[in-house]
Amino acid sequence: MIACVPVLPDGTVDPRWGRADRLAVVDVEGGEVRSWEEHQVDWSIRHDEGSSARHHARVARFLLDHDVQAVVAHHVGDGMVRQLGIMKIALHLDADGDARAAVLAALSAS
């Protein structure tokens, strides 16, 4: 399964999904991380460039471009919850601490 998690430079979960600066796209199979690829997205800057709909479209494009099937995050806003539901992308909330461990824990619970 391909998951996406916002990540801080120290490898922990960034609590700011919509304003995260880095995202990790993670391929998990059999309870193990097969690949981990970090992307600089600078959403902390880009979040307020235009409307919220424009930002949600930016997020959706990233998720589609990377074949993401699940988002692991601490919190996302109501609009993003609806968008992920429409996109049929699983959402796992309340993630914190080590980002790799958070992804594995979230996906093993589903």
C-alpha positions in Angstrom: 0.0 0.0 0.0 1.2 3.5 -0.8 0.8 5.9 2.1 1.7 9.5 2.6 2.7 11.2 5.9 3.9 14.8 6.6 7.3 14.6 8.1 9.6 17.0 10.0 13.4 17.0 9.4 14.0 14.9 12.6 11.8 12.1 11.1 8.7 12.7 13.3 5.2 13.3 12.1 4.6 17.0 11.2 1.2 17.8 12.8 0.4 20.3 10.0 -0.9 18.2 7.1 -2.1 21.2 5.0 0.9 23.3 5.9 3.5 20.6 5.9 6.8 21.4 4.1 7.8 17.8 3.5 5.8 14.6 2.7 7.0 11.1 2.7 5.5 8.7 0.2 5.9 5.2 1.7 5.4 1.8 0.1 4.4 -0.7 2.8 4.0 -4.4 2.2 3.7 -7.2 4.7 4.1 -4.8 7.6 7.4 -3.5 6.3 8.6 -0.3 4.6 9.7 -1.2 1.1 10.5 2.4 0.1 10.5 5.8 1.7 10.7 8.9 -0.6 10.6 12.4 0.8 9.3 15.4 -1.2 9.7 19.1 -0.5 6.2 20.5 -1.0 6.4 23.8 0.9 2.7 23.9 1.7 3.4 26.2 4.7 4.1 28.9 2.1 1.7 27.7 -0.7 -1.3 27.1 1.6 -2.3 30.8 1.5 -1.6 31.3 -2.2 -5.1 31.5 -3.6 -8.3 29.9 -2.4 -8.6 26.8 -0.2 -10.1 25.0 -3.2 -6.9 25.8 -5.1 -4.8 24.4 -2.3 -7.0 21.3 -2.0 -6.5 20.7 -5.7 -2.7 21.0 -5.2 -2.9 18.4 -2.5 -5.1 16.1 -4.6 -2.7 16.4 -7.6 0.2 15.3 -5.4 -1.7 12.3 -4.0 -2.8 11.2 -7.5 0.6 11.7 -9.0 2.1 9.4 -6.4 -0.7 6.8 -6.4 -1.4 7.4 -2.7 -3.9 5.0 -1.2 -3.7 6.2 2.5 -2.9 9.4 4.3 -1.4 9.1 7.8 -1.6 12.4 9.7 -2.1 14.0 13.1 -5.0 16.2 11.9 -6.7 17.4 8.7 -9.5 19.9 8.3 -13.1 19.0 7.5 -12.7 20.0 3.8 -9.8 17.6 3.4 -11.6 14.8 5.1 -14.4 15.2 2.5 -11.9 15.4 -0.3 -10.0 12.3 0.7 -13.3 10.4 1.1 -14.4 11.4 -2.5 -10.9 10.3 -3.7 -11.4 7.0 -1.8 -8.1 7.5 0.0 -8.0 6.0 3.5 -7.4 8.5 6.3 -5.6 7.6 9.5 -5.6 10.4 12.1 -3.9 11.1 15.5 -0.4 10.0 14.2 2.5 11.4 16.1 6.1 10.5 17.0 8.4 8.7 14.6 6.8 8.9 11.1 7.9 5.4 10.0 6.5 3.8 13.1 3.3 5.9 12.8 2.7 4.7 9.2 3.3 1.1 10.1 1.0 1.3 13.1 -1.8 3.0 11.2 -1.7 0.5 8.3 -1.5 -2.5 10.5 -4.6 -1.3 12.4 -6.7 -1.2 9.2 
